[in-house]
Protein backbone atom coordinates (compact mmCIF):
# COMPACT_ATOMS: atom_id res chain seq x y z
CA UNK A 1 0.00 0.00 0.00
CA UNK A 2 1.56 3.26 -1.14
CA UNK A 3 0.31 6.51 0.37
CA UNK A 4 0.64 9.91 -1.26
CA UNK A 5 0.25 13.40 0.14
CA UNK A 6 -2.20 15.65 -1.63
CA UNK A 7 -2.80 19.37 -1.29
CA UNK A 8 -5.86 20.28 0.81
CA UNK A 9 -6.63 23.22 -1.50
CA UNK A 10 -6.38 21.84 -5.06
CA UNK A 11 -6.49 18.08 -4.27
CA UNK A 12 -3.43 17.37 -6.44
CA UNK A 13 -0.28 15.44 -5.39
CA UNK A 14 2.06 18.39 -6.00
CA UNK A 15 3.35 18.91 -2.44
CA UNK A 16 7.03 19.35 -1.70
CA UNK A 17 8.99 20.59 1.32
CA UNK A 18 8.95 24.39 1.43
CA UNK A 19 12.08 24.79 3.56
CA UNK A 20 15.23 22.76 3.95
CA UNK A 21 15.24 22.89 7.76
CA UNK A 22 12.42 20.70 9.03
CA UNK A 23 11.72 17.80 11.32
CA UNK A 24 13.53 18.06 14.62
CA UNK A 25 14.17 21.81 14.56
CA UNK A 26 10.90 22.98 13.01
CA UNK A 27 7.67 21.28 11.88
CA UNK A 28 7.48 20.29 8.22
CA UNK A 29 6.14 23.01 5.94
CA UNK A 30 4.77 22.01 2.54
CA UNK A 31 4.33 24.02 -0.66
CA UNK A 32 2.11 23.26 -3.66
CA UNK A 33 2.10 24.62 -7.21
CA UNK A 34 -1.37 26.14 -6.56
CA UNK A 35 0.16 28.54 -4.04
CA UNK A 36 -0.69 26.66 -0.85
CA UNK A 37 1.94 26.79 1.89
CA UNK A 38 1.19 25.08 5.17
CA UNK A 39 1.72 22.20 7.52
CA UNK A 40 -1.43 20.26 6.69
CA UNK A 41 -1.91 17.72 3.91
CA UNK A 42 -4.25 14.86 3.04
CA UNK A 43 -2.67 11.42 2.91
CA UNK A 44 -4.43 8.87 0.71
CA UNK A 45 -3.76 5.52 -0.99
CA UNK A 46 -2.81 5.71 -4.65
CA UNK A 47 -5.66 3.35 -5.53
CA UNK A 48 -8.22 5.58 -3.81
CA UNK A 49 -6.78 8.64 -5.57
CA UNK A 50 -7.14 6.93 -8.98
CA UNK A 51 -10.74 5.90 -8.19
CA UNK A 52 -11.59 9.46 -7.16
CA UNK A 53 -10.15 10.86 -10.41
CA UNK A 54 -12.17 8.34 -12.45
CA UNK A 55 -15.39 9.32 -10.66
CA UNK A 56 -14.74 13.02 -11.25
CA UNK A 57 -14.05 12.45 -14.94
CA UNK A 58 -17.41 10.65 -15.35
CA UNK A 59 -19.30 13.67 -14.05
C-alpha positions as CSV (number, residue, x, y, z in Angstrom):
1,X,0.0,0.0,0.0
2,X,1.6,3.3,-1.1
3,X,0.3,6.5,0.4
4,X,0.6,9.9,-1.3
5,X,0.3,13.4,0.1
6,X,-2.2,15.7,-1.6
7,X,-2.8,19.4,-1.3
8,X,-5.9,20.3,0.8
9,X,-6.6,23.2,-1.5
10,X,-6.4,21.8,-5.1
11,X,-6.5,18.1,-4.3
12,X,-3.4,17.4,-6.4
13,X,-0.3,15.4,-5.4
14,X,2.1,18.4,-6.0
15,X,3.3,18.9,-2.4
16,X,7.0,19.4,-1.7
17,X,9.0,20.6,1.3
18,X,8.9,24.4,1.4
19,X,12.1,24.8,3.6
20,X,15.2,22.8,4.0
21,X,15.2,22.9,7.8
22,X,12.4,20.7,9.0
23,X,11.7,17.8,11.3
24,X,13.5,18.1,14.6
25,X,14.2,21.8,14.6
26,X,10.9,23.0,13.0
27,X,7.7,21.3,11.9
28,X,7.5,20.3,8.2
29,X,6.1,23.0,5.9
30,X,4.8,22.0,2.5
31,X,4.3,24.0,-0.7
32,X,2.1,23.3,-3.7
33,X,2.1,24.6,-7.2
34,X,-1.4,26.1,-6.6
35,X,0.2,28.5,-4.0
36,X,-0.7,26.7,-0.8
37,X,1.9,26.8,1.9
38,X,1.2,25.1,5.2
39,X,1.7,22.2,7.5
40,X,-1.4,20.3,6.7
41,X,-1.9,17.7,3.9
42,X,-4.2,14.9,3.0
43,X,-2.7,11.4,2.9
44,X,-4.4,8.9,0.7
45,X,-3.8,5.5,-1.0
46,X,-2.8,5.7,-4.7
47,X,-5.7,3.3,-5.5
48,X,-8.2,5.6,-3.8
49,X,-6.8,8.6,-5.6
50,X,-7.1,6.9,-9.0
51,X,-10.7,5.9,-8.2
52,X,-11.6,9.5,-7.2
53,X,-10.2,10.9,-10.4
54,X,-12.2,8.3,-12.5
55,X,-15.4,9.3,-10.7
56,X,-14.7,13.0,-11.2
57,X,-14.1,12.4,-14.9
58,X,-17.4,10.7,-15.3
59,X,-19.3,13.7,-14.1
